[in-house]
Amino acid sequence: MPNYIINKEKTDGRYNEVHTTACIFKPAFQNQQALGWHADEIDAVAYAKRNGYPDADGCYYCCERAHHG
């Protein structure tokens, strides 16, 4: 199970992107919020949406199955 974080700032003013902690495209440390360990990216994005980030979306590179925007 990977560990996930979310970008507290919206990408293109539209989405808060969810990344694995190993992603080379993750946001700067000060713009990250930990989401914890999840079975997969779909679960991590769903968790983010339930916990204050209704516009969460998966990173194109590390969370491809949860990327919609």
Secondary structure by P-SEA (a helix, b strand, c coil): cbbbbbccccccccccccccccccccccccccccccccccaaaaaaaaaaccccccccccccccccccc
